[in-house]
Amino acid sequence: MLLLVLSVDGLLAQNTSKSANKKLNKMVTEVQSYVHFHGAPTKGKILMVASSPSVSQQTGWPIGFWAAELTHPLRVFQEAGYEVELVSTEGGALQMDSYSNPTDASGYSANDVISLGYMQQEWFNDMLAKTRKLTEVDVADYVAIFLVGGQGPMYTFKGNKDLEKLFAAFYESGKPTAAVCHSTTLLLGAKKSNGELLVKGKTWTGFADAEEAFADQAVGMQIQPYRIETEARKIAETNFKVAAPFSSYAIQDGNLITGQQQNSGAAAAELVVKALD
């Protein structure tokens, strides 16, 4: 009888060990992704387009591009092995929206260490100081386009026929064609060469009404002259979607890629890289 008890105990111990091993195996998670190493040849060049400096007719503030919507996608593109060229609506020096500057006294973007890191680089500041005008570029030189958001695009991108034509040329060539946050205002009017709205039949996103309301309440006034979500929902045969306010949210529909707001730039850029790779 003693031998029988020992055998049962041994069997129970063995089964317990197997069960524990199964649990351990289920807990194992591995993540691997490519990171471009120094000196390796680039995979191609991505065109990023930002707003030239402007002045808000609503607030009177000097406005331009949102720092994180340039730097966070830039990091993704560089780590994936792509070269980036930054151009603007008018060419020349660029200006970041003050609230997006991590050194701004407001402290609004103080935790944006990615932008802060880029701002320490001489080449990055040189890039901001001198940009080509978007009309000077050739689509054939680039593998993708990415529109940088900010407050400026609400004035400098909306109805900009040169930018609409450039964006549509990338789209119709089958290259990843991306816009994030307020830069998606371009899609309210951008048309393909056949005269059809580019977003017809597409699912896309952009800065949400709820996010505009939050920003307006924070400063005590209406910041933007119109709201992208409100205008997008007036367009027939398109599907405009938003996620929870200020969450990272990006959508790919074919080669059109859009991101909801400043926290979505990296996610949109990752979709661009995935489409290219």
MIRO-492562 format. One record per residue (C-alpha): residue number from 1; residue in three letters; x, y, z. Coordinates in Angstrom, 3 decimals, m for minus. Layout:
MIRO-492562
+------+------+----------+----------+----------+
: resi : resn :       xx :       yy :       zz :
+------+------+----------+----------+----------+
:  NUM :  Ala :        X :        Y :        Z :
...
+------+------+----------+----------+----------+
***
This chain:
MIRO-492562
+------+------+----------+----------+----------+
: resi : resn :       xx :       yy :       zz :
+------+------+----------+----------+----------+
:    1 :  Met :    0.000 :    0.000 :    0.000 :
:    2 :  Leu :    2.862 :    2.378 :    0.785 :
:    3 :  Leu :    4.357 :    1.815 :   m2.655 :
:    4 :  Leu :    1.010 :    2.608 :   m4.222 :
:    5 :  Val :    0.725 :    5.896 :   m2.299 :
:    6 :  Leu :    4.224 :    6.954 :   m3.333 :
:    7 :  Ser :    3.455 :    6.196 :   m6.957 :
:    8 :  Val :    0.305 :    8.308 :   m6.851 :
:    9 :  Asp :    2.209 :   11.160 :   m5.193 :
:   10 :  Gly :    4.881 :   10.948 :   m7.862 :
:   11 :  Leu :    2.283 :   11.013 :  m10.614 :
:   12 :  Leu :    0.596 :   14.040 :   m9.072 :
:   13 :  Ala :    3.920 :   15.848 :   m8.815 :
:   14 :  Gln :    4.704 :   15.032 :  m12.439 :
:   15 :  Asn :    1.315 :   16.303 :  m13.625 :
:   16 :  Thr :    1.700 :   19.453 :  m11.536 :
:   17 :  Ser :    5.102 :   20.072 :  m13.118 :
:   18 :  Lys :    3.678 :   19.644 :  m16.624 :
:   19 :  Ser :    0.840 :   22.043 :  m15.798 :
:   20 :  Ala :    3.299 :   24.635 :  m14.500 :
:   21 :  Asn :    5.422 :   24.295 :  m17.627 :
:   22 :  Lys :    2.385 :   24.819 :  m19.828 :
:   23 :  Lys :    1.516 :   27.992 :  m17.911 :
:   24 :  Leu :    5.082 :   29.260 :  m18.255 :
:   25 :  Asn :    5.090 :   28.556 :  m21.979 :
:   26 :  Lys :    1.831 :   30.465 :  m22.399 :
:   27 :  Met :    3.402 :   33.496 :  m20.694 :
:   28 :  Val :    6.294 :   33.748 :  m23.149 :
:   29 :  Thr :    6.033 :   36.693 :  m25.541 :
:   30 :  Glu :    8.670 :   37.648 :  m28.069 :
:   31 :  Val :    8.857 :   40.879 :  m30.057 :
:   32 :  Gln :   11.235 :   41.512 :  m32.917 :
:   33 :  Ser :   11.345 :   44.379 :  m35.417 :
:   34 :  Tyr :   13.954 :   45.778 :  m37.749 :
:   35 :  Val :   16.022 :   48.762 :  m36.593 :
:   36 :  His :   18.226 :   50.388 :  m39.213 :
:   37 :  Phe :   21.883 :   50.342 :  m38.224 :
:   38 :  His :   24.328 :   53.190 :  m38.722 :
:   39 :  Gly :   25.877 :   53.288 :  m42.164 :
:   40 :  Ala :   23.379 :   50.962 :  m43.819 :
:   41 :  Pro :   21.982 :   52.129 :  m47.173 :
:   42 :  Thr :   18.565 :   53.791 :  m47.026 :
:   43 :  Lys :   15.482 :   52.006 :  m48.290 :
:   44 :  Gly :   14.153 :   55.110 :  m50.023 :
:   45 :  Lys :   13.060 :   58.671 :  m49.340 :
:   46 :  Ile :    9.783 :   59.739 :  m47.716 :
:   47 :  Leu :    8.406 :   63.223 :  m48.329 :
:   48 :  Met :    7.026 :   65.015 :  m45.270 :
:   49 :  Val :    5.026 :   68.205 :  m45.776 :
:   50 :  Ala :    4.494 :   70.822 :  m43.056 :
:   51 :  Ser :    2.714 :   74.148 :  m42.900 :
:   52 :  Ser :    4.689 :   77.325 :  m43.337 :
:   53 :  Pro :    4.204 :   79.875 :  m40.530 :
:   54 :  Ser :    0.841 :   81.619 :  m40.441 :
:   55 :  Val :   m1.379 :   83.538 :  m38.040 :
:   56 :  Ser :   m4.666 :   82.232 :  m36.685 :
:   57 :  Gln :   m7.609 :   84.408 :  m37.644 :
:   58 :  Gln :   m9.444 :   83.018 :  m34.612 :
:   59 :  Thr :   m6.897 :   83.600 :  m31.870 :
:   60 :  Gly :   m4.298 :   85.901 :  m33.397 :
:   61 :  Trp :   m1.601 :   83.384 :  m32.415 :
:   62 :  Pro :    1.381 :   82.635 :  m34.638 :
:   63 :  Ile :    0.848 :   79.069 :  m35.845 :
:   64 :  Gly :    2.677 :   76.401 :  m37.813 :
:   65 :  Phe :    3.259 :   72.668 :  m37.356 :
:   66 :  Trp :    2.829 :   70.444 :  m34.295 :
:   67 :  Ala :    6.239 :   69.158 :  m33.170 :
:   68 :  Ala :    5.244 :   65.576 :  m32.274 :
:   69 :  Glu :    3.508 :   65.124 :  m35.613 :
:   70 :  Leu :    6.859 :   65.653 :  m37.295 :
:   71 :  Thr :    9.297 :   64.092 :  m34.827 :
:   72 :  His :    7.411 :   60.934 :  m33.841 :
:   73 :  Pro :    6.847 :   59.799 :  m37.455 :
:   74 :  Leu :   10.393 :   60.906 :  m38.291 :
:   75 :  Arg :   11.767 :   58.549 :  m35.631 :
:   76 :  Val :    9.693 :   55.672 :  m37.036 :
:   77 :  Phe :   10.870 :   56.341 :  m40.585 :
:   78 :  Gln :   14.534 :   56.677 :  m39.640 :
:   79 :  Glu :   14.551 :   53.554 :  m37.485 :
:   80 :  Ala :   12.950 :   51.661 :  m40.368 :
:   81 :  Gly :   15.728 :   52.764 :  m42.721 :
:   82 :  Tyr :   14.078 :   55.560 :  m44.690 :
:   83 :  Glu :   15.509 :   58.958 :  m45.502 :
:   84 :  Val :   13.180 :   61.919 :  m45.005 :
:   85 :  Glu :   12.898 :   65.254 :  m46.775 :
:   86 :  Leu :   10.789 :   67.980 :  m45.197 :
:   87 :  Val :    9.119 :   70.563 :  m47.440 :
:   88 :  Ser :    6.507 :   73.214 :  m46.730 :
:   89 :  Thr :    3.651 :   75.127 :  m48.296 :
:   90 :  Glu :    5.742 :   78.216 :  m49.035 :
:   91 :  Gly :    9.329 :   77.101 :  m48.432 :
:   92 :  Gly :   11.788 :   78.705 :  m46.016 :
:   93 :  Ala :   11.895 :   78.506 :  m42.226 :
:   94 :  Leu :    9.245 :   76.655 :  m40.228 :
:   95 :  Gln :    7.717 :   77.357 :  m36.835 :
:   96 :  Met :    6.286 :   74.846 :  m34.392 :
:   97 :  Asp :    3.075 :   75.574 :  m32.520 :
:   98 :  Ser :    4.085 :   76.896 :  m29.109 :
:   99 :  Tyr :    2.041 :   74.361 :  m27.133 :
:  100 :  Ser :    3.815 :   71.547 :  m28.988 :
:  101 :  Asn :    7.276 :   72.791 :  m28.009 :
:  102 :  Pro :    8.478 :   70.723 :  m25.020 :
:  103 :  Thr :   10.360 :   73.766 :  m23.680 :
:  104 :  Asp :    7.297 :   76.045 :  m23.778 :
:  105 :  Ala :    6.393 :   77.684 :  m20.465 :
:  106 :  Ser :    2.905 :   76.158 :  m20.618 :
:  107 :  Gly :    4.396 :   72.703 :  m20.035 :
:  108 :  Tyr :    1.723 :   71.219 :  m22.309 :
:  109 :  Ser :    4.228 :   69.048 :  m24.217 :
:  110 :  Ala :    6.907 :   68.821 :  m21.530 :
:  111 :  Asn :    6.861 :   65.016 :  m21.663 :
:  112 :  Asp :    7.572 :   64.917 :  m25.394 :
:  113 :  Val :   11.166 :   63.784 :  m25.033 :
:  114 :  Ile :   11.299 :   62.641 :  m28.661 :
:  115 :  Ser :   10.797 :   66.188 :  m29.918 :
:  116 :  Leu :   13.148 :   67.489 :  m27.237 :
:  117 :  Gly :   15.828 :   65.065 :  m28.381 :
:  118 :  Tyr :   15.534 :   66.091 :  m32.026 :
:  119 :  Met :   15.720 :   69.749 :  m31.029 :
:  120 :  Gln :   19.241 :   69.128 :  m29.701 :
:  121 :  Gln :   20.405 :   68.018 :  m33.159 :
:  122 :  Glu :   21.991 :   70.646 :  m35.408 :
:  123 :  Trp :   20.845 :   68.893 :  m38.589 :
:  124 :  Phe :   17.229 :   68.899 :  m37.364 :
:  125 :  Asn :   17.254 :   72.625 :  m36.659 :
:  126 :  Asp :   18.901 :   73.239 :  m40.039 :
:  127 :  Met :   16.098 :   71.226 :  m41.653 :
:  128 :  Leu :   13.484 :   73.463 :  m40.013 :
:  129 :  Ala :   15.376 :   76.614 :  m40.961 :
:  130 :  Lys :   15.361 :   75.938 :  m44.681 :
:  131 :  Thr :   12.710 :   73.945 :  m46.530 :
:  132 :  Arg :   11.875 :   73.709 :  m50.200 :
:  133 :  Lys :    8.427 :   74.689 :  m51.403 :
:  134 :  Leu :    6.217 :   71.681 :  m52.106 :
:  135 :  Thr :    5.843 :   72.639 :  m55.756 :
:  136 :  Glu :    9.566 :   72.012 :  m56.291 :
:  137 :  Val :    9.452 :   68.254 :  m55.682 :
:  138 :  Asp :    9.019 :   65.309 :  m58.044 :
:  139 :  Val :    6.775 :   62.444 :  m56.919 :
:  140 :  Ala :    9.105 :   59.950 :  m58.599 :
:  141 :  Asp :   11.868 :   60.775 :  m56.094 :
:  142 :  Tyr :    9.907 :   59.479 :  m53.095 :
:  143 :  Val :    8.335 :   56.239 :  m51.923 :
:  144 :  Ala :    5.626 :   57.835 :  m49.760 :
:  145 :  Ile :    4.172 :   61.141 :  m48.563 :
:  146 :  Phe :    3.257 :   62.116 :  m45.000 :
:  147 :  Leu :    1.441 :   65.345 :  m44.116 :
:  148 :  Val :    2.380 :   66.893 :  m40.761 :
:  149 :  Gly :   m0.461 :   68.414 :  m38.776 :
:  150 :  Gly :   m0.678 :   71.393 :  m36.471 :
:  151 :  Gln :   m2.746 :   74.548 :  m36.347 :
:  152 :  Gly :   m1.250 :   75.950 :  m39.545 :
:  153 :  Pro :   m2.786 :   73.390 :  m41.934 :
:  154 :  Met :   m6.300 :   74.603 :  m41.104 :
:  155 :  Tyr :   m5.370 :   77.713 :  m43.104 :
:  156 :  Thr :   m2.490 :   76.643 :  m45.348 :
:  157 :  Phe :   m3.614 :   73.122 :  m46.376 :
:  158 :  Lys :   m7.382 :   73.625 :  m46.759 :
:  159 :  Gly :   m8.098 :   74.365 :  m50.420 :
:  160 :  Asn :   m4.388 :   74.335 :  m51.330 :
:  161 :  Lys :   m4.620 :   73.126 :  m54.942 :
:  162 :  Asp :   m0.875 :   72.509 :  m55.267 :
:  163 :  Leu :   m0.880 :   70.260 :  m52.208 :
:  164 :  Glu :   m4.084 :   68.529 :  m53.277 :
:  165 :  Lys :   m2.513 :   67.753 :  m56.655 :
:  166 :  Leu :    0.699 :   66.480 :  m55.051 :
:  167 :  Phe :   m1.140 :   64.288 :  m52.537 :
:  168 :  Ala :   m3.417 :   62.851 :  m55.229 :
:  169 :  Ala :   m0.404 :   62.113 :  m57.453 :
:  170 :  Phe :    1.142 :   59.968 :  m54.694 :
:  171 :  Tyr :   m2.188 :   58.266 :  m54.081 :
:  172 :  Glu :   m2.840 :   57.472 :  m57.725 :
:  173 :  Ser :    0.687 :   56.141 :  m58.157 :
:  174 :  Gly :   m0.104 :   53.545 :  m55.476 :
:  175 :  Lys :    2.392 :   54.908 :  m52.949 :
:  176 :  Pro :    1.520 :   55.172 :  m49.228 :
:  177 :  Thr :   m0.260 :   58.509 :  m48.844 :
:  178 :  Ala :   m0.646 :   59.672 :  m45.247 :
:  179 :  Ala :   m2.021 :   62.588 :  m43.256 :
:  180 :  Val :   m2.389 :   63.101 :  m39.521 :
:  181 :  Cys :   m4.447 :   65.341 :  m37.226 :
:  182 :  His :   m5.371 :   68.748 :  m38.712 :
:  183 :  Ser :   m3.475 :   68.000 :  m41.927 :
:  184 :  Thr :   m6.425 :   65.745 :  m42.823 :
:  185 :  Thr :   m8.313 :   68.954 :  m43.611 :
:  186 :  Leu :   m6.793 :   68.547 :  m47.078 :
:  187 :  Leu :   m9.002 :   65.504 :  m47.608 :
:  188 :  Leu :  m12.154 :   67.595 :  m47.310 :
:  189 :  Gly :  m11.536 :   68.804 :  m50.842 :
:  190 :  Ala :   m8.717 :   66.794 :  m52.423 :
:  191 :  Lys :   m9.750 :   65.138 :  m55.682 :
:  192 :  Lys :   m8.322 :   62.463 :  m57.925 :
:  193 :  Ser :   m7.489 :   63.173 :  m61.553 :
:  194 :  Asn :  m10.995 :   62.052 :  m62.584 :
:  195 :  Gly :  m12.541 :   64.791 :  m60.427 :
:  196 :  Glu :  m13.801 :   62.402 :  m57.746 :
:  197 :  Leu :  m13.105 :   63.145 :  m54.081 :
:  198 :  Leu :  m10.141 :   61.100 :  m52.916 :
:  199 :  Val :  m12.014 :   59.988 :  m49.785 :
:  200 :  Lys :  m15.028 :   58.677 :  m51.691 :
:  201 :  Gly :  m15.584 :   55.091 :  m50.547 :
:  202 :  Lys :  m12.749 :   55.401 :  m48.018 :
:  203 :  Thr :  m12.586 :   54.972 :  m44.244 :
:  204 :  Trp :  m10.426 :   57.633 :  m42.622 :
:  205 :  Thr :   m9.901 :   59.727 :  m39.507 :
:  206 :  Gly :   m8.743 :   63.153 :  m38.351 :
:  207 :  Phe :   m9.012 :   65.560 :  m35.443 :
:  208 :  Ala :  m12.262 :   64.841 :  m33.610 :
:  209 :  Asp :  m14.975 :   67.296 :  m32.581 :
:  210 :  Ala :  m14.616 :   66.103 :  m28.980 :
:  211 :  Glu :  m10.921 :   67.006 :  m29.086 :
:  212 :  Glu :  m11.706 :   70.433 :  m30.524 :
:  213 :  Ala :  m14.224 :   70.996 :  m27.723 :
:  214 :  Phe :  m11.623 :   70.022 :  m25.123 :
:  215 :  Ala :   m9.066 :   72.429 :  m26.592 :
:  216 :  Asp :  m11.600 :   75.267 :  m26.830 :
:  217 :  Gln :  m12.614 :   74.793 :  m23.214 :
:  218 :  Ala :   m8.980 :   74.714 :  m22.090 :
:  219 :  Val :   m8.220 :   78.154 :  m23.553 :
:  220 :  Gly :  m11.695 :   79.656 :  m23.150 :
:  221 :  Met :  m12.337 :   80.368 :  m26.819 :
:  222 :  Gln :  m12.929 :   78.728 :  m30.192 :
:  223 :  Ile :   m9.496 :   77.936 :  m31.620 :
:  224 :  Gln :  m10.276 :   76.648 :  m35.112 :
:  225 :  Pro :  m12.374 :   78.315 :  m37.832 :
:  226 :  Tyr :  m14.158 :   75.005 :  m38.542 :
:  227 :  Arg :  m14.066 :   71.397 :  m37.367 :
:  228 :  Ile :  m12.759 :   68.580 :  m39.543 :
:  229 :  Glu :  m15.105 :   65.909 :  m38.201 :
:  230 :  Thr :  m18.169 :   68.120 :  m38.678 :
:  231 :  Glu :  m17.198 :   68.880 :  m42.269 :
:  232 :  Ala :  m16.199 :   65.290 :  m43.051 :
:  233 :  Arg :  m19.587 :   63.964 :  m41.955 :
:  234 :  Lys :  m21.227 :   66.186 :  m44.577 :
:  235 :  Ile :  m19.450 :   64.276 :  m47.357 :
:  236 :  Ala :  m21.530 :   61.582 :  m49.000 :
:  237 :  Glu :  m20.126 :   58.104 :  m49.613 :
:  238 :  Thr :  m17.249 :   58.366 :  m47.168 :
:  239 :  Asn :  m16.701 :   56.815 :  m43.723 :
:  240 :  Phe :  m15.092 :   59.172 :  m41.201 :
:  241 :  Lys :  m14.270 :   57.508 :  m37.863 :
:  242 :  Val :  m12.772 :   58.663 :  m34.575 :
:  243 :  Ala :  m11.647 :   56.815 :  m31.452 :
:  244 :  Ala :  m11.601 :   57.966 :  m27.817 :
:  245 :  Pro :  m10.223 :   61.517 :  m27.515 :
:  246 :  Phe :   m6.432 :   61.764 :  m27.701 :
:  247 :  Ser :   m5.879 :   58.021 :  m28.011 :
:  248 :  Ser :   m3.416 :   56.725 :  m30.577 :
:  249 :  Tyr :   m5.581 :   55.863 :  m33.568 :
:  250 :  Ala :   m4.690 :   55.373 :  m37.215 :
:  251 :  Ile :   m6.492 :   53.856 :  m40.196 :
:  252 :  Gln :   m5.197 :   52.334 :  m43.419 :
:  253 :  Asp :   m7.649 :   51.960 :  m46.283 :
:  254 :  Gly :   m5.735 :   50.837 :  m49.349 :
:  255 :  Asn :   m2.798 :   53.200 :  m49.663 :
:  256 :  Leu :   m4.583 :   56.041 :  m47.838 :
:  257 :  Ile :   m3.355 :   56.284 :  m44.230 :
:  258 :  Thr :   m4.703 :   58.722 :  m41.653 :
:  259 :  Gly :   m4.079 :   59.444 :  m37.959 :
:  260 :  Gln :   m6.521 :   61.097 :  m35.566 :
:  261 :  Gln :   m4.316 :   63.613 :  m33.719 :
:  262 :  Gln :   m0.846 :   64.339 :  m32.304 :
:  263 :  Asn :   m0.723 :   61.046 :  m30.396 :
:  264 :  Ser :   m1.340 :   59.097 :  m33.599 :
:  265 :  Gly :    1.650 :   60.177 :  m35.684 :
:  266 :  Ala :    3.821 :   57.192 :  m34.853 :
:  267 :  Ala :    0.958 :   54.749 :  m35.454 :
:  268 :  Ala :    0.263 :   56.276 :  m38.862 :
:  269 :  Ala :    3.971 :   56.188 :  m39.708 :
:  270 :  Glu :    4.172 :   52.524 :  m38.726 :
:  271 :  Leu :    1.359 :   51.779 :  m41.177 :
:  272 :  Val :    3.337 :   53.606 :  m43.868 :
:  273 :  Val :    6.437 :   51.514 :  m43.131 :
:  274 :  Lys :    4.406 :   48.308 :  m43.090 :
:  275 :  Ala :    2.908 :   49.203 :  m46.475 :
:  276 :  Leu :    6.381 :   49.883 :  m47.879 :
:  277 :  Asp :    8.035 :   46.787 :  m46.408 :
+------+------+----------+----------+----------+
***
